[in-house]
Amino acid sequence: MDQNLAAYVLRRVLQIPPLLLGISVLTFLIFYLSPVDPVIAYLGLVTVQKMPVEDVAKVEKQLGLDQPAIIRYLAWLERILHGDWGFSYIKKRPVLDVILERFPATMLLTMTGYGLSALLAILLALACALRAGSRLDAYLNGMNYILYSTPTFLVALLAMLLFSVWLGWLPSSRMVSVAEPAAFWPNTWDRIRHLILPACILAVSHLAVFFTYIRSSLQESMREDYILTARAKGLDERRIILRHALRNSLLPFITQMGLTIPLLISGSVVVESIFAWPGIGRLAYDAALRADYMLLMGLTLFASLLVISGNLLADVAYALADPRVKLG
């Protein structure tokens, strides 16, 4: 790593604390202004309705709701800095423990789905480049538009109906079977079978975006001077595309992949909810459904940290892949 890149990384790292501070202020204000009563979210509407006013006041004092907003924010921020992200009402456990417990499942699903989606997008974009203007090119573009306009939940439900209900090839929900195999290889195969369907749906949901991005970048690269020079030298068209155009067209895609890191949460909510996958996406859905504002605040901060880290890694990866890039 050269000095310019190291200095850039250091500056970006030093920017993370003030960014997270600003995000924490906005996060607290959003949930502070929310119409949801934290006491009702904590105890339930029926329980609160049966409680005397004095007992409700005691619960509010216990949760710190009787303090001014600035005091509540500073107390929450102090707990965050000490590793205490609050207590989840619906899980009856510390927020950070719940998030870290669910994160590996989301990472497994998301990285598998996005990796498969990126691989398919590259292969299809290459097919379009090698057969530019052909029926195959027109067919793939038409299918891409259809895929882009189809809701993810509809594709997921149709796939579940076909492969799980009618054919019975794949499990329809969960990460493992109810009767989880104890042995290593049967357990691994059981997890793979449960992963296939949600990972493929997640891959399909982002395939259109990745394909369009790589295809347009590849077409732009094909018009560059160095490609015209290679053609003038008599190089084979397939070799020009694979060894020169593709490599340069994938450089912007590195940044695009870094920007998809926020989808670790937002992009997997639908898929995880439909397939009952025990990840962060489903956790966020459950927290929003049951107004667990402390868990939602923790998820917001966690997602923000992922976004900032992902953008930094994408910029560094882009600079390492293309030495011409100057980081300011």
N, C-alpha and C positions, 0 to 999 in steps of 0.2 A: 504494500500500500504506500503510494507516494505521499509527500508532505501535503500537497494541496487536498488530496482526498481525505487524509487524516484530519486536517484542519476543518474541512467541511463537515465530517462526521461529528467532530467535537462540538462545533457550533450547533448542529442540529440536536445533539443530545442535550446541550445546555438550554435549548428552547423547549424541551419536553415539560419540565416542571411548571413554567408559567402557562403553557397551553393546557395542561391538566388542571391547573388552578382555575383558569377561566371556564373550562368545561364543568368543573365541579360547582361553580357558582350558578351557571345556567341550569345544570341538572337539579340543584336544590330548589331554584326558583320555580322551575316547571312543576315539580311535585308539591312544592309549598302552595302554589296557586291552584293545585288540582282540587276539584270539588269533592273528591273522595275523603271521607273521614277516617283518619288512621285508626281510631279506636274501633270503629265498625269493621275495618279491614282486619284488625288484630283479633277481635273477639267474635265477630259475626253480628249481623243485624238483629237476629232474634235474641241473642244473649244481651246485647246492649239495651234493647227495648224492655227487658225484664229487670234490669239493674236499677237501683236507686241512683239519683243524680249525684249523691256524695261518692258512691263507688266509681261512677264514671269519671268524676273529677280526680279520684285517686289514681286511676289508670292513666289519665292524661298527664298527671304529675310524674308518674313512674316512667312514662315514655318521653318526658321532657317537653310535652306539647304546651305546657303552661308558660314556657319561656318565650321571649321575643325571637323573631326570625333570625336576627344576626347571632344571637347566643346559641340557638339551635344549630345554625350552620357551622359556627366555629367549633362547637362540641363535636359535631359529626366529622368535620375535617380533622380534628385532633385524633379521633378514633381511627380514621382512615390511615393517617400517618403512622399510627402504632399497630397497624395490621388488623384492626377491628372494623370490618365493613358493615357491621350491624347484624341484626338477627332476623331471619326469614320467618314470617308469621305462618306461611303455609307449610314450610318444611320443618319448622321447629328446630332449626340449626343455624349456626353462623353463616352469613351470606357468602363469604369468601370460600368456605369449605364446600358449600353447595356448588358454586361456580367451578371451582377446580375439579370437583368430582365429575361434573358433566362435560368439562372441556375436552378430555381425550376422545370421547365418543363423537363429538362434533368434529374434531380434527380428523378422525378416521374417515368419517362420512364425507366431509368437505374436500379433503385432499384427494381422496379416491375419485370423487365425482368431478372435481375440477381438473385433475390430471387426465382422466379419461376424456373429458370435454376438450381440453387443449390438444390432446393427441389426435382426436377425430377431426378437429377443426383444421389442424395442420395438414393432415392427409387429404381432406376434401378440398382445401385451398390449393394444394399442389395439383390435384386432379383437374381443377378448373384452369390452373395456369398452363398445364401441359396440353389441355384440350380447349384452349381459349376459343370462344365463338362456336363451339360444337353443341350438339344436342345435350351432351352430358353437362356442359357448363350451364346451359339454360335450365335443365332439369334440377340441378343442385341449387341454383338460385331461387327457382320457384318453390322448392321444398323448404328452403331456408326462410322465405317469407311466411309460409304456412306455419312453420315451427315457431317463428318469432311471435306470431299473433295468437298462438294457442296457449291458454292459461296452464300454468304448471299443475294446479290441482286437478284439472280435467285429465291431463296426461297421466298423472299419478293414479287416479281412480280407475281409468281405463286399463292401465297396466296391471293394477291390483286385481281387477275383475278377470282379465285374461289369464295372467300367469299364476295367480294364486287360487282364484275361485274355480274357473273353468278347467284349466290344465293341471293345476295342483303342483306345478313345478317348484315354486318358490314360496317361502313364508310371507304372510301379508303384513306382519307387524312385529315389533320388539327387536332387540339386538341379539337376543339368544332365545332358545326355546324355553318353555315353562319348566320342562324337565331337562335342565341343562346337563349335557354330558360331562362326566368327571374327567375322563381321559383327555390328554392334550390334543391329539389329532382329531378325534371326533368333535371336541369342543371348538377347535379352530375351523373345521369344515362347517359346523353349525353357524358360527359367526359369519363366515364368508357367504353362506346361503342367505342369511338375513341381510347382509350388506348389499348384495347384487342389485336388488330392485330399487331401493332408495338412492343408491349411488348412480345408477343408470338414469333415473328420473332427474336427479340433480345435474348430471352431465348434459342431458337433453335440454334442460331449462336454460343453460348458458351456452349451448353449442351455437345457436344462431348468432349471438353477439360475438363470440370468439371467431367464428368462421368469417363473418362480415369484416371484422377488424383485420384479420390476417390476409384475407383475399384482397382488400383494398390496399393494404400496405405492400403486398406482393405485386399488385398491378402498378403501383407507383414506382417500385424498385425496377420493374421491367422497362421503365421509360428513362432510366438514368443513363448517363453517358458511358459508364464503364460496361453496362450491358450491351450497348450498341457497339462499343469497341470489341468486346468479346465475340459478338456475332460477326463483326467485320474480319476477325482473325480466323473465322471458320470453325469455332468451337461448336460442339453439339448442343442443341437447344436444351435437352434434358440436363446436361452437365451445367449449363449456364444457370438454369433455374435452381438446381439442387445445391450447387457449390457457391454460388454468388448471390443470386437474388433472394433466396430463402433466408440465408444467414442474416442479411441486412434488414429484411422485412420483419424478422422476429425480434429485433432490438426494441422497437417501440412496444412490442407485446409484453416485454418484461415489465415495463411500467404498468401496463394494463392489468397484468396478473397481480401486481402489488396493490392496485386500487381495488381489487376484488376481495381483499382481506376482510373488509367490513361485512361481506356477505357470509362470513363464518357464522354470524348470528342472524342477520336479516334474511339472507338468502335461503337459510335452512329451516326457517320457522314453518313454512308450509309443508315441506317434505317431512320434517321430523314430527309434525303434528299428525299428518295423515298416517304415517307408518309407525307411530308411537315409538320413535327412536329417542332414547334417553340422553339427549344432548342439550346444548345451551338454547337452541332455537325453541324447542318444546318447553324448556324451563321459562323462557321469556314469555311465551304464550300463556302458560299457566299463571305466571306472576301478574300479567296484565289482566287476565280474566278474573282473578281473585283479588286484585288491587293490593298486591304486596309491594308497596312503594319502596320499602327498604331494599328488597331484592332487585327491583327495577332500577333503582339508583346505582346499585352495585354493578348490574349488567351494563348500564350506560357507561360508567367509568371504565369497565373492563373492555368494552367494545372500542371506546375512544383510545385506550392504550394500544389496542391491536391496530387501529387505523394509523396512528402516528408511527408505530414501529414498522408497519407494512410499507408506508410511504418512504421511510428512511431506507429500508432494505432494498426497495425497488430502485431508488435513485443510485444507491451504491452499486447494485448489480448492473445497472445500465452503464455506469461509468467504467466498471471493470470490463464489461463486454465490448464497449466501444471507447477506446482511448481518445477519440476526437472530442468526446463530450467534456465540456469545461464546467465544473461545479462552482457556483459562486456563493 
